[in-house]
Amino acid sequence: MVLFFSLTTPVGIGIGIGISSRYKENTPAALILEGLFNAASAGTLIYMALVDLLAADFMNPKIQKNVKLQVGANVSLLFGAGCMSLIAKWA
């Protein structure tokens, strides 16, 4: 796994250098490809946030036993997602 992660950046840079001479950023194919890459990276970020980070917080025995903490955690999560959506409107 370490080898995979350490090689992805140099391989990506090499691919970028290789296609830079033929890449036209306003063509429909380029826009579709950019959208696919953005969707893949956003999906990875959402997966990491929800599965790896938030799951541990929500499965904490302290939160599991207290309904008030559960409601507070869920409201805070939704409020934070709403704020990020609002910020994304101007990004």
PDB file of N, CA, C and O in Angstrom:
ATOM      1  N   MET A   1       0.826  -1.185   0.000  1.00  0.00           N
ATOM      2  CA  MET A   1       0.000   0.000   0.000  1.00  0.00           C
ATOM      3  C   MET A   1       0.877   1.258   0.000  1.00  0.00           C
ATOM      4  O   MET A   1       0.569   2.227  -0.693  1.00  0.00           O
ATOM      5  N   VAL A   2       1.948   1.245   0.761  1.00  0.00           N
ATOM      6  CA  VAL A   2       2.859   2.392   0.786  1.00  0.00           C
ATOM      7  C   VAL A   2       3.458   2.613  -0.595  1.00  0.00           C
ATOM      8  O   VAL A   2       3.589   3.750  -1.048  1.00  0.00           O
ATOM      9  N   LEU A   3       3.816   1.539  -1.252  1.00  0.00           N
ATOM     10  CA  LEU A   3       4.373   1.649  -2.598  1.00  0.00           C
ATOM     11  C   LEU A   3       3.352   2.253  -3.563  1.00  0.00           C
ATOM     12  O   LEU A   3       3.696   3.093  -4.394  1.00  0.00           O
ATOM     13  N   PHE A   4       2.099   1.820  -3.447  1.00  0.00           N
ATOM     14  CA  PHE A   4       1.048   2.359  -4.308  1.00  0.00           C
ATOM     15  C   PHE A   4       0.893   3.859  -4.106  1.00  0.00           C
ATOM     16  O   PHE A   4       0.868   4.613  -5.080  1.00  0.00           O
ATOM     17  N   PHE A   5       0.788   4.303  -2.859  1.00  0.00           N
ATOM     18  CA  PHE A   5       0.595   5.723  -2.590  1.00  0.00           C
ATOM     19  C   PHE A   5       1.824   6.551  -2.954  1.00  0.00           C
ATOM     20  O   PHE A   5       1.690   7.706  -3.361  1.00  0.00           O
ATOM     21  N   SER A   6       3.010   5.982  -2.815  1.00  0.00           N
ATOM     22  CA  SER A   6       4.211   6.748  -3.148  1.00  0.00           C
ATOM     23  C   SER A   6       4.431   6.856  -4.658  1.00  0.00           C
ATOM     24  O   SER A   6       5.176   7.725  -5.111  1.00  0.00           O
ATOM     25  N   LEU A   7       3.801   5.996  -5.429  1.00  0.00           N
ATOM     26  CA  LEU A   7       3.979   6.045  -6.882  1.00  0.00           C
ATOM     27  C   LEU A   7       2.869   6.800  -7.606  1.00  0.00           C
ATOM     28  O   LEU A   7       3.048   7.173  -8.765  1.00  0.00           O
ATOM     29  N   THR A   8       1.740   7.034  -6.967  1.00  0.00           N
ATOM     30  CA  THR A   8       0.622   7.653  -7.685  1.00  0.00           C
ATOM     31  C   THR A   8       0.924   9.088  -8.100  1.00  0.00           C
ATOM     32  O   THR A   8       0.558   9.491  -9.204  1.00  0.00           O
ATOM     33  N   THR A   9       1.571   9.856  -7.260  1.00  0.00           N
ATOM     34  CA  THR A   9       1.870  11.245  -7.628  1.00  0.00           C
ATOM     35  C   THR A   9       2.855  11.330  -8.788  1.00  0.00           C
ATOM     36  O   THR A   9       2.579  12.051  -9.747  1.00  0.00           O
ATOM     37  N   PRO A  10       3.986  10.634  -8.751  1.00  0.00           N
ATOM     38  CA  PRO A  10       4.896  10.716  -9.909  1.00  0.00           C
ATOM     39  C   PRO A  10       4.267  10.178 -11.200  1.00  0.00           C
ATOM     40  O   PRO A  10       4.515  10.719 -12.277  1.00  0.00           O
ATOM     41  N   VAL A  11       3.473   9.138 -11.102  1.00  0.00           N
ATOM     42  CA  VAL A  11       2.811   8.608 -12.297  1.00  0.00           C
ATOM     43  C   VAL A  11       1.811   9.626 -12.832  1.00  0.00           C
ATOM     44  O   VAL A  11       1.727   9.826 -14.043  1.00  0.00           O
ATOM     45  N   GLY A  12       1.051  10.273 -11.949  1.00  0.00           N
ATOM     46  CA  GLY A  12       0.109  11.306 -12.369  1.00  0.00           C
ATOM     47  C   GLY A  12       0.805  12.492 -13.016  1.00  0.00           C
ATOM     48  O   GLY A  12       0.314  13.040 -14.003  1.00  0.00           O
ATOM     49  N   ILE A  13       1.939  12.889 -12.468  1.00  0.00           N
ATOM     50  CA  ILE A  13       2.717  13.982 -13.062  1.00  0.00           C
ATOM     51  C   ILE A  13       3.215  13.575 -14.446  1.00  0.00           C
ATOM     52  O   ILE A  13       3.182  14.375 -15.381  1.00  0.00           O
ATOM     53  N   GLY A  14       3.666  12.358 -14.574  1.00  0.00           N
ATOM     54  CA  GLY A  14       4.136  11.872 -15.876  1.00  0.00           C
ATOM     55  C   GLY A  14       3.023  11.845 -16.908  1.00  0.00           C
ATOM     56  O   GLY A  14       3.230  12.231 -18.059  1.00  0.00           O
ATOM     57  N   ILE A  15       1.841  11.392 -16.502  1.00  0.00           N
ATOM     58  CA  ILE A  15       0.702  11.389 -17.422  1.00  0.00           C
ATOM     59  C   ILE A  15       0.346  12.819 -17.815  1.00  0.00           C
ATOM     60  O   ILE A  15       0.071  13.091 -18.983  1.00  0.00           O
ATOM     61  N   GLY A  16       0.351  13.728 -16.851  1.00  0.00           N
ATOM     62  CA  GLY A  16       0.049  15.126 -17.142  1.00  0.00           C
ATOM     63  C   GLY A  16       1.026  15.753 -18.109  1.00  0.00           C
ATOM     64  O   GLY A  16       0.622  16.477 -19.019  1.00  0.00           O
ATOM     65  N   ILE A  17       2.308  15.485 -17.926  1.00  0.00           N
ATOM     66  CA  ILE A  17       3.321  16.001 -18.854  1.00  0.00           C
ATOM     67  C   ILE A  17       3.131  15.384 -20.234  1.00  0.00           C
ATOM     68  O   ILE A  17       3.287  16.060 -21.251  1.00  0.00           O
ATOM     69  N   GLY A  18       2.796  14.099 -20.262  1.00  0.00           N
ATOM     70  CA  GLY A  18       2.629  13.415 -21.541  1.00  0.00           C
ATOM     71  C   GLY A  18       1.460  13.929 -22.358  1.00  0.00           C
ATOM     72  O   GLY A  18       1.553  13.988 -23.584  1.00  0.00           O
ATOM     73  N   ILE A  19       0.363  14.302 -21.716  1.00  0.00           N
ATOM     74  CA  ILE A  19      -0.815  14.741 -22.475  1.00  0.00           C
ATOM     75  C   ILE A  19      -0.932  16.261 -22.580  1.00  0.00           C
ATOM     76  O   ILE A  19      -1.851  16.762 -23.228  1.00  0.00           O
ATOM     77  N   SER A  20      -0.025  16.993 -21.959  1.00  0.00           N
ATOM     78  CA  SER A  20      -0.154  18.456 -21.937  1.00  0.00           C
ATOM     79  C   SER A  20      -0.088  19.090 -23.319  1.00  0.00           C
ATOM     80  O   SER A  20      -0.692  20.140 -23.537  1.00  0.00           O
ATOM     81  N   SER A  21       0.615  18.494 -24.237  1.00  0.00           N
ATOM     82  CA  SER A  21       0.724  19.083 -25.573  1.00  0.00           C
ATOM     83  C   SER A  21      -0.558  18.883 -26.385  1.00  0.00           C
ATOM     84  O   SER A  21      -0.844  19.674 -27.284  1.00  0.00           O
ATOM     85  N   ARG A  22      -1.324  17.849 -26.084  1.00  0.00           N
ATOM     86  CA  ARG A  22      -2.539  17.570 -26.840  1.00  0.00           C
ATOM     87  C   ARG A  22      -3.812  17.977 -26.110  1.00  0.00           C
ATOM     88  O   ARG A  22      -4.905  17.817 -26.653  1.00  0.00           O
ATOM     89  N   TYR A  23      -3.698  18.486 -24.922  1.00  0.00           N
ATOM     90  CA  TYR A  23      -4.866  18.792 -24.088  1.00  0.00           C
ATOM     91  C   TYR A  23      -5.410  20.179 -24.398  1.00  0.00           C
ATOM     92  O   TYR A  23      -4.690  21.173 -24.308  1.00  0.00           O
ATOM     93  N   LYS A  24      -6.680  20.239 -24.760  1.00  0.00           N
ATOM     94  CA  LYS A  24      -7.369  21.511 -24.970  1.00  0.00           C
ATOM     95  C   LYS A  24      -8.491  21.560 -23.938  1.00  0.00           C
ATOM     96  O   LYS A  24      -9.407  20.738 -23.956  1.00  0.00           O
ATOM     97  N   GLU A  25      -8.404  22.534 -23.042  1.00  0.00           N
ATOM     98  CA  GLU A  25      -9.258  22.513 -21.862  1.00  0.00           C
ATOM     99  C   GLU A  25     -10.720  22.841 -22.097  1.00  0.00           C
ATOM    100  O   GLU A  25     -11.533  22.599 -21.205  1.00  0.00           O
ATOM    101  N   ASN A  26     -11.094  23.372 -23.233  1.00  0.00           N
ATOM    102  CA  ASN A  26     -12.488  23.740 -23.478  1.00  0.00           C
ATOM    103  C   ASN A  26     -13.238  22.768 -24.371  1.00  0.00           C
ATOM    104  O   ASN A  26     -14.375  23.047 -24.752  1.00  0.00           O
ATOM    105  N   THR A  27     -12.644  21.651 -24.714  1.00  0.00           N
ATOM    106  CA  THR A  27     -13.350  20.668 -25.536  1.00  0.00           C
ATOM    107  C   THR A  27     -14.321  19.881 -24.659  1.00  0.00           C
ATOM    108  O   THR A  27     -14.100  19.756 -23.454  1.00  0.00           O
ATOM    109  N   PRO A  28     -15.385  19.354 -25.244  1.00  0.00           N
ATOM    110  CA  PRO A  28     -16.344  18.570 -24.453  1.00  0.00           C
ATOM    111  C   PRO A  28     -15.716  17.364 -23.764  1.00  0.00           C
ATOM    112  O   PRO A  28     -16.068  17.049 -22.627  1.00  0.00           O
ATOM    113  N   ALA A  29     -14.793  16.688 -24.438  1.00  0.00           N
ATOM    114  CA  ALA A  29     -14.146  15.519 -23.834  1.00  0.00           C
ATOM    115  C   ALA A  29     -13.326  15.917 -22.611  1.00  0.00           C
ATOM    116  O   ALA A  29     -13.329  15.206 -21.606  1.00  0.00           O
ATOM    117  N   ALA A  30     -12.633  17.037 -22.686  1.00  0.00           N
ATOM    118  CA  ALA A  30     -11.825  17.497 -21.558  1.00  0.00           C
ATOM    119  C   ALA A  30     -12.711  17.889 -20.384  1.00  0.00           C
ATOM    120  O   ALA A  30     -12.378  17.610 -19.232  1.00  0.00           O
ATOM    121  N   LEU A  31     -13.839  18.536 -20.669  1.00  0.00           N
ATOM    122  CA  LEU A  31     -14.749  18.926 -19.589  1.00  0.00           C
ATOM    123  C   LEU A  31     -15.377  17.707 -18.925  1.00  0.00           C
ATOM    124  O   LEU A  31     -15.555  17.693 -17.707  1.00  0.00           O
ATOM    125  N   ILE A  32     -15.713  16.690 -19.704  1.00  0.00           N
ATOM    126  CA  ILE A  32     -16.256  15.456 -19.132  1.00  0.00           C
ATOM    127  C   ILE A  32     -15.202  14.765 -18.283  1.00  0.00           C
ATOM    128  O   ILE A  32     -15.497  14.298 -17.183  1.00  0.00           O
ATOM    129  N   LEU A  33     -13.983  14.697 -18.781  1.00  0.00           N
ATOM    130  CA  LEU A  33     -12.903  14.066 -18.026  1.00  0.00           C
ATOM    131  C   LEU A  33     -12.621  14.817 -16.731  1.00  0.00           C
ATOM    132  O   LEU A  33     -12.408  14.194 -15.691  1.00  0.00           O
ATOM    133  N   GLU A  34     -12.616  16.131 -16.781  1.00  0.00           N
ATOM    134  CA  GLU A  34     -12.404  16.928 -15.575  1.00  0.00           C
ATOM    135  C   GLU A  34     -13.528  16.700 -14.571  1.00  0.00           C
ATOM    136  O   GLU A  34     -13.278  16.592 -13.370  1.00  0.00           O
ATOM    137  N   GLY A  35     -14.758  16.627 -15.056  1.00  0.00           N
ATOM    138  CA  GLY A  35     -15.886  16.346 -14.176  1.00  0.00           C
ATOM    139  C   GLY A  35     -15.786  14.977 -13.527  1.00  0.00           C
ATOM    140  O   GLY A  35     -16.095  14.825 -12.346  1.00  0.00           O
ATOM    141  N   LEU A  36     -15.357  13.986 -14.285  1.00  0.00           N
ATOM    142  CA  LEU A  36     -15.189  12.638 -13.724  1.00  0.00           C
ATOM    143  C   LEU A  36     -14.105  12.616 -12.656  1.00  0.00           C
ATOM    144  O   LEU A  36     -14.275  11.992 -11.608  1.00  0.00           O
ATOM    145  N   PHE A  37     -12.998  13.289 -12.914  1.00  0.00           N
ATOM    146  CA  PHE A  37     -11.927  13.334 -11.917  1.00  0.00           C
ATOM    147  C   PHE A  37     -12.361  14.091 -10.662  1.00  0.00           C
ATOM    148  O   PHE A  37     -12.043  13.680  -9.546  1.00  0.00           O
ATOM    149  N   ASN A  38     -13.082  15.187 -10.842  1.00  0.00           N
ATOM    150  CA  ASN A  38     -13.590  15.926  -9.676  1.00  0.00           C
ATOM    151  C   ASN A  38     -14.573  15.082  -8.874  1.00  0.00           C
ATOM    152  O   ASN A  38     -14.549  15.100  -7.643  1.00  0.00           O
ATOM    153  N   ALA A  39     -15.436  14.342  -9.564  1.00  0.00           N
ATOM    154  CA  ALA A  39     -16.391  13.483  -8.870  1.00  0.00           C
ATOM    155  C   ALA A  39     -15.685  12.364  -8.109  1.00  0.00           C
ATOM    156  O   ALA A  39     -16.076  12.028  -6.991  1.00  0.00           O
ATOM    157  N   ALA A  40     -14.651  11.791  -8.711  1.00  0.00           N
ATOM    158  CA  ALA A  40     -13.912  10.721  -8.039  1.00  0.00           C
ATOM    159  C   ALA A  40     -13.202  11.243  -6.792  1.00  0.00           C
ATOM    160  O   ALA A  40     -13.210  10.576  -5.757  1.00  0.00           O
ATOM    161  N   SER A  41     -12.594  12.413  -6.872  1.00  0.00           N
ATOM    162  CA  SER A  41     -11.905  12.945  -5.695  1.00  0.00           C
ATOM    163  C   SER A  41     -12.896  13.393  -4.626  1.00  0.00           C
ATOM    164  O   SER A  41     -12.625  13.244  -3.435  1.00  0.00           O
ATOM    165  N   ALA A  42     -14.033  13.936  -5.031  1.00  0.00           N
ATOM    166  CA  ALA A  42     -15.043  14.317  -4.043  1.00  0.00           C
ATOM    167  C   ALA A  42     -15.625  13.076  -3.367  1.00  0.00           C
ATOM    168  O   ALA A  42     -15.865  13.079  -2.159  1.00  0.00           O
ATOM    169  N   GLY A  43     -15.850  12.029  -4.138  1.00  0.00           N
ATOM    170  CA  GLY A  43     -16.346  10.777  -3.557  1.00  0.00           C
ATOM    171  C   GLY A  43     -15.368  10.175  -2.569  1.00  0.00           C
ATOM    172  O   GLY A  43     -15.772   9.652  -1.530  1.00  0.00           O
ATOM    173  N   THR A  44     -14.094  10.245  -2.883  1.00  0.00           N
ATOM    174  CA  THR A  44     -13.078   9.747  -1.959  1.00  0.00           C
ATOM    175  C   THR A  44     -13.072  10.556  -0.666  1.00  0.00           C
ATOM    176  O   THR A  44     -12.967   9.993   0.424  1.00  0.00           O
ATOM    177  N   LEU A  45     -13.181  11.859  -0.788  1.00  0.00           N
ATOM    178  CA  LEU A  45     -13.221  12.719   0.393  1.00  0.00           C
ATOM    179  C   LEU A  45     -14.449  12.430   1.253  1.00  0.00           C
ATOM    180  O   LEU A  45     -14.344  12.342   2.476  1.00  0.00           O
ATOM    181  N   ILE A  46     -15.601  12.285   0.624  1.00  0.00           N
ATOM    182  CA  ILE A  46     -16.825  11.994   1.370  1.00  0.00           C
ATOM    183  C   ILE A  46     -16.716  10.633   2.057  1.00  0.00           C
ATOM    184  O   ILE A  46     -17.115  10.491   3.213  1.00  0.00           O
ATOM    185  N   TYR A  47     -16.183   9.638   1.362  1.00  0.00           N
ATOM    186  CA  TYR A  47     -16.013   8.307   1.958  1.00  0.00           C
ATOM    187  C   TYR A  47     -15.102   8.366   3.178  1.00  0.00           C
ATOM    188  O   TYR A  47     -15.420   7.811   4.230  1.00  0.00           O
ATOM    189  N   MET A  48     -13.971   9.041   3.029  1.00  0.00           N
ATOM    190  CA  MET A  48     -13.031   9.127   4.150  1.00  0.00           C
ATOM    191  C   MET A  48     -13.670   9.843   5.338  1.00  0.00           C
ATOM    192  O   MET A  48     -13.492   9.433   6.484  1.00  0.00           O
ATOM    193  N   ALA A  49     -14.410  10.904   5.062  1.00  0.00           N
ATOM    194  CA  ALA A  49     -15.031  11.670   6.148  1.00  0.00           C
ATOM    195  C   ALA A  49     -16.104  10.853   6.845  1.00  0.00           C
ATOM    196  O   ALA A  49     -16.141  10.805   8.074  1.00  0.00           O
ATOM    197  N   LEU A  50     -16.965  10.219   6.094  1.00  0.00           N
ATOM    198  CA  LEU A  50     -18.099   9.523   6.703  1.00  0.00           C
ATOM    199  C   LEU A  50     -17.715   8.186   7.307  1.00  0.00           C
ATOM    200  O   LEU A  50     -18.143   7.869   8.417  1.00  0.00           O
ATOM    201  N   VAL A  51     -16.929   7.405   6.612  1.00  0.00           N
ATOM    202  CA  VAL A  51     -16.640   6.050   7.072  1.00  0.00           C
ATOM    203  C   VAL A  51     -15.490   6.011   8.070  1.00  0.00           C
ATOM    204  O   VAL A  51     -15.594   5.365   9.113  1.00  0.00           O
ATOM    205  N   ASP A  52     -14.413   6.686   7.762  1.00  0.00           N
ATOM    206  CA  ASP A  52     -13.233   6.574   8.614  1.00  0.00           C
ATOM    207  C   ASP A  52     -13.242   7.540   9.793  1.00  0.00           C
ATOM    208  O   ASP A  52     -12.785   7.183  10.879  1.00  0.00           O
ATOM    209  N   LEU A  53     -13.746   8.743   9.604  1.00  0.00           N
ATOM    210  CA  LEU A  53     -13.651   9.737  10.670  1.00  0.00           C
ATOM    211  C   LEU A  53     -14.911   9.815  11.528  1.00  0.00           C
ATOM    212  O   LEU A  53     -14.839   9.697  12.752  1.00  0.00           O
ATOM    213  N   LEU A  54     -16.057  10.012  10.894  1.00  0.00           N
ATOM    214  CA  LEU A  54     -17.285  10.217  11.656  1.00  0.00           C
ATOM    215  C   LEU A  54     -17.822   8.942  12.293  1.00  0.00           C
ATOM    216  O   LEU A  54     -18.439   8.996  13.357  1.00  0.00           O
ATOM    217  N   ALA A  55     -17.598   7.804  11.662  1.00  0.00           N
ATOM    218  CA  ALA A  55     -18.119   6.553  12.214  1.00  0.00           C
ATOM    219  C   ALA A  55     -17.567   6.299  13.611  1.00  0.00           C
ATOM    220  O   ALA A  55     -18.295   5.853  14.498  1.00  0.00           O
ATOM    221  N   ALA A  56     -16.292   6.579  13.807  1.00  0.00           N
ATOM    222  CA  ALA A  56     -15.699   6.371  15.132  1.00  0.00           C
ATOM    223  C   ALA A  56     -16.328   7.297  16.166  1.00  0.00           C
ATOM    224  O   ALA A  56     -16.522   6.902  17.315  1.00  0.00           O
ATOM    225  N   ASP A  57     -16.645   8.518  15.768  1.00  0.00           N
ATOM    226  CA  ASP A  57     -17.271   9.449  16.711  1.00  0.00           C
ATOM    227  C   ASP A  57     -18.692   9.034  17.051  1.00  0.00           C
ATOM    228  O   ASP A  57     -19.091   9.095  18.214  1.00  0.00           O
ATOM    229  N   PHE A  58     -19.451   8.619  16.065  1.00  0.00           N
ATOM    230  CA  PHE A  58     -20.841   8.262  16.302  1.00  0.00           C
ATOM    231  C   PHE A  58     -21.001   6.895  16.972  1.00  0.00           C
ATOM    232  O   PHE A  58     -22.044   6.617  17.564  1.00  0.00           O
ATOM    233  N   MET A  59     -19.987   6.051  16.882  1.00  0.00           N
ATOM    234  CA  MET A  59     -20.049   4.730  17.530  1.00  0.00           C
ATOM    235  C   MET A  59     -19.447   4.746  18.926  1.00  0.00           C
ATOM    236  O   MET A  59     -19.357   3.701  19.571  1.00  0.00           O
ATOM    237  N   ASN A  60     -19.041   5.893  19.394  1.00  0.00           N
ATOM    238  CA  ASN A  60     -18.490   6.038  20.732  1.00  0.00           C
ATOM    239  C   ASN A  60     -19.556   5.641  21.763  1.00  0.00           C
ATOM    240  O   ASN A  60     -20.695   6.099  21.667  1.00  0.00           O
ATOM    241  N   PRO A  61     -19.212   4.803  22.740  1.00  0.00           N
ATOM    242  CA  PRO A  61     -20.202   4.380  23.739  1.00  0.00           C
ATOM    243  C   PRO A  61     -20.821   5.546  24.514  1.00  0.00           C
ATOM    244  O   PRO A  61     -21.978   5.469  24.925  1.00  0.00           O
ATOM    245  N   LYS A  62     -20.062   6.620  24.714  1.00  0.00           N
ATOM    246  CA  LYS A  62     -20.591   7.780  25.421  1.00  0.00           C
ATOM    247  C   LYS A  62     -21.753   8.411  24.641  1.00  0.00           C
ATOM    248  O   LYS A  62     -22.752   8.819  25.232  1.00  0.00           O
ATOM    249  N   ILE A  63     -21.615   8.488  23.327  1.00  0.00           N
ATOM    250  CA  ILE A  63     -22.684   9.055  22.493  1.00  0.00           C
ATOM    251  C   ILE A  63     -23.827   8.057  22.351  1.00  0.00           C
ATOM    252  O   ILE A  63     -24.993   8.449  22.316  1.00  0.00           O
ATOM    253  N   GLN A  64     -23.502   6.779  22.269  1.00  0.00           N
ATOM    254  CA  GLN A  64     -24.532   5.758  22.096  1.00  0.00           C
ATOM    255  C   GLN A  64     -25.507   5.713  23.275  1.00  0.00           C
ATOM    256  O   GLN A  64     -26.681   5.391  23.097  1.00  0.00           O
ATOM    257  N   LYS A  65     -25.028   6.031  24.464  1.00  0.00           N
ATOM    258  CA  LYS A  65     -25.861   5.950  25.668  1.00  0.00           C
ATOM    259  C   LYS A  65     -26.698   7.202  25.905  1.00  0.00           C
ATOM    260  O   LYS A  65     -27.686   7.140  26.636  1.00  0.00           O
ATOM    261  N   ASN A  66     -26.340   8.317  25.319  1.00  0.00           N
ATOM    262  CA  ASN A  66     -26.987   9.586  25.605  1.00  0.00           C
ATOM    263  C   ASN A  66     -27.701  10.115  24.364  1.00  0.00           C
ATOM    264  O   ASN A  66     -27.060  10.474  23.376  1.00  0.00           O
ATOM    265  N   VAL A  67     -29.039  10.162  24.421  1.00  0.00           N
ATOM    266  CA  VAL A  67     -29.832  10.617  23.275  1.00  0.00           C
ATOM    267  C   VAL A  67     -29.567  12.088  22.979  1.00  0.00           C
ATOM    268  O   VAL A  67     -29.553  12.497  21.818  1.00  0.00           O
ATOM    269  N   LYS A  68     -29.358  12.875  24.015  1.00  0.00           N
ATOM    270  CA  LYS A  68     -29.090  14.301  23.828  1.00  0.00           C
ATOM    271  C   LYS A  68     -27.792  14.518  23.040  1.00  0.00           C
ATOM    272  O   LYS A  68     -27.727  15.387  22.171  1.00  0.00           O
ATOM    273  N   LEU A  69     -26.783  13.738  23.343  1.00  0.00           N
ATOM    274  CA  LEU A  69     -25.523  13.828  22.599  1.00  0.00           C
ATOM    275  C   LEU A  69     -25.706  13.360  21.159  1.00  0.00           C
ATOM    276  O   LEU A  69     -25.109  13.937  20.250  1.00  0.00           O
ATOM    277  N   GLN A  70     -26.517  12.331  20.930  1.00  0.00           N
ATOM    278  CA  GLN A  70     -26.776  11.855  19.576  1.00  0.00           C
ATOM    279  C   GLN A  70     -27.444  12.944  18.735  1.00  0.00           C
ATOM    280  O   GLN A  70     -27.052  13.195  17.595  1.00  0.00           O
ATOM    281  N   VAL A  71     -28.451  13.579  19.314  1.00  0.00           N
ATOM    282  CA  VAL A  71     -29.146  14.648  18.596  1.00  0.00           C
ATOM    283  C   VAL A  71     -28.187  15.811  18.329  1.00  0.00           C
ATOM    284  O   VAL A  71     -28.170  16.367  17.231  1.00  0.00           O
ATOM    285  N   GLY A  72     -27.396  16.171  19.328  1.00  0.00           N
ATOM    286  CA  GLY A  72     -26.431  17.256  19.155  1.00  0.00           C
ATOM    287  C   GLY A  72     -25.400  16.946  18.092  1.00  0.00           C
ATOM    288  O   GLY A  72     -25.036  17.819  17.305  1.00  0.00           O
ATOM    289  N   ALA A  73     -24.926  15.712  18.060  1.00  0.00           N
ATOM    290  CA  ALA A  73     -23.938  15.322  17.052  1.00  0.00           C
ATOM    291  C   ALA A  73     -24.541  15.358  15.653  1.00  0.00           C
ATOM    292  O   ALA A  73     -23.901  15.824  14.710  1.00  0.00           O
ATOM    293  N   ASN A  74     -25.762  14.872  15.519  1.00  0.00           N
ATOM    294  CA  ASN A  74     -26.409  14.881  14.200  1.00  0.00           C
ATOM    295  C   ASN A  74     -26.735  16.292  13.739  1.00  0.00           C
ATOM    296  O   ASN A  74     -26.544  16.619  12.567  1.00  0.00           O
ATOM    297  N   VAL A  75     -27.225  17.133  14.648  1.00  0.00           N
ATOM    298  CA  VAL A  75     -27.518  18.523  14.286  1.00  0.00           C
ATOM    299  C   VAL A  75     -26.234  19.248  13.891  1.00  0.00           C
ATOM    300  O   VAL A  75     -26.217  20.007  12.922  1.00  0.00           O
ATOM    301  N   SER A  76     -25.169  19.011  14.638  1.00  0.00           N
ATOM    302  CA  SER A  76     -23.883  19.638  14.312  1.00  0.00           C
ATOM    303  C   SER A  76     -23.366  19.174  12.957  1.00  0.00           C
ATOM    304  O   SER A  76     -22.824  19.971  12.190  1.00  0.00           O
ATOM    305  N   LEU A  77     -23.531  17.894  12.661  1.00  0.00           N
ATOM    306  CA  LEU A  77     -23.105  17.362  11.370  1.00  0.00           C
ATOM    307  C   LEU A  77     -23.884  18.012  10.230  1.00  0.00           C
ATOM    308  O   LEU A  77     -23.300  18.432   9.231  1.00  0.00           O
ATOM    309  N   LEU A  78     -25.197  18.093  10.384  1.00  0.00           N
ATOM    310  CA  LEU A  78     -26.018  18.705   9.340  1.00  0.00           C
ATOM    311  C   LEU A  78     -25.740  20.201   9.202  1.00  0.00           C
ATOM    312  O   LEU A  78     -25.729  20.727   8.089  1.00  0.00           O
ATOM    313  N   PHE A  79     -25.515  20.887  10.320  1.00  0.00           N
ATOM    314  CA  PHE A  79     -25.183  22.307  10.272  1.00  0.00           C
ATOM    315  C   PHE A  79     -23.850  22.530   9.548  1.00  0.00           C
ATOM    316  O   PHE A  79     -23.728  23.439   8.727  1.00  0.00           O
ATOM    317  N   GLY A  80     -22.867  21.705   9.856  1.00  0.00           N
ATOM    318  CA  GLY A  80     -21.570  21.815   9.188  1.00  0.00           C
ATOM    319  C   GLY A  80     -21.665  21.533   7.699  1.00  0.00           C
ATOM    320  O   GLY A  80     -21.033  22.217   6.895  1.00  0.00           O
ATOM    321  N   ALA A  81     -22.459  20.520   7.324  1.00  0.00           N
ATOM    322  CA  ALA A  81     -22.644  20.217   5.898  1.00  0.00           C
ATOM    323  C   ALA A  81     -23.357  21.375   5.205  1.00  0.00           C
ATOM    324  O   ALA A  81     -23.032  21.717   4.067  1.00  0.00           O
ATOM    325  N   GLY A  82     -24.323  21.975   5.887  1.00  0.00           N
ATOM    326  CA  GLY A  82     -25.023  23.120   5.314  1.00  0.00           C
ATOM    327  C   GLY A  82     -24.101  24.306   5.122  1.00  0.00           C
ATOM    328  O   GLY A  82     -24.160  24.985   4.097  1.00  0.00           O
ATOM    329  N   CYS A  83     -23.251  24.559   6.100  1.00  0.00           N
ATOM    330  CA  CYS A  83     -22.289  25.669   5.976  1.00  0.00           C
ATOM    331  C   CYS A  83     -21.309  25.420   4.830  1.00  0.00           C
ATOM    332  O   CYS A  83     -20.980  26.341   4.081  1.00  0.00           O
ATOM    333  N   MET A  84     -20.848  24.187   4.693  1.00  0.00           N
ATOM    334  CA  MET A  84     -19.932  23.868   3.595  1.00  0.00           C
ATOM    335  C   MET A  84     -20.629  24.017   2.237  1.00  0.00           C
ATOM    336  O   MET A  84     -20.009  24.444   1.263  1.00  0.00           O
ATOM    337  N   SER A  85     -21.903  23.668   2.178  1.00  0.00           N
ATOM    338  CA  SER A  85     -22.654  23.847   0.934  1.00  0.00           C
ATOM    339  C   SER A  85     -22.813  25.316   0.605  1.00  0.00           C
ATOM    340  O   SER A  85     -22.725  25.717  -0.556  1.00  0.00           O
ATOM    341  N   LEU A  86     -23.047  26.106   1.623  1.00  0.00           N
ATOM    342  CA  LEU A  86     -23.182  27.549   1.425  1.00  0.00           C
ATOM    343  C   LEU A  86     -21.860  28.159   0.934  1.00  0.00           C
ATOM    344  O   LEU A  86     -21.853  29.005   0.040  1.00  0.00           O
ATOM    345  N   ILE A  87     -20.769  27.728   1.519  1.00  0.00           N
ATOM    346  CA  ILE A  87     -19.451  28.203   1.097  1.00  0.00           C
ATOM    347  C   ILE A  87     -19.161  27.755  -0.345  1.00  0.00           C
ATOM    348  O   ILE A  87     -18.564  28.500  -1.123  1.00  0.00           O
ATOM    349  N   ALA A  88     -19.584  26.544  -0.691  1.00  0.00           N
ATOM    350  CA  ALA A  88     -19.317  26.010  -2.030  1.00  0.00           C
ATOM    351  C   ALA A  88     -20.039  26.790  -3.115  1.00  0.00           C
ATOM    352  O   ALA A  88     -19.642  26.759  -4.280  1.00  0.00           O
ATOM    353  N   LYS A  89     -21.095  27.485  -2.733  1.00  0.00           N
ATOM    354  CA  LYS A  89     -21.820  28.280  -3.721  1.00  0.00           C
ATOM    355  C   LYS A  89     -20.922  29.344  -4.336  1.00  0.00           C
ATOM    356  O   LYS A  89     -21.070  29.671  -5.514  1.00  0.00           O
ATOM    357  N   TRP A  90     -19.988  29.891  -3.551  1.00  0.00           N
ATOM    358  CA  TRP A  90     -19.117  30.958  -4.036  1.00  0.00           C
ATOM    359  C   TRP A  90     -17.744  30.438  -4.494  1.00  0.00           C
ATOM    360  O   TRP A  90     -16.932  31.223  -4.983  1.00  0.00           O
ATOM    361  N   ALA A  91     -17.479  29.184  -4.353  1.00  0.00           N
ATOM    362  CA  ALA A  91     -16.162  28.646  -4.728  1.00  0.00           C
ATOM    363  C   ALA A  91     -16.051  28.427  -6.221  1.00  0.00           C
ATOM    364  O   ALA A  91     -15.011  27.980  -6.704  1.00  0.00           O
TER     365      ALA A  91
END
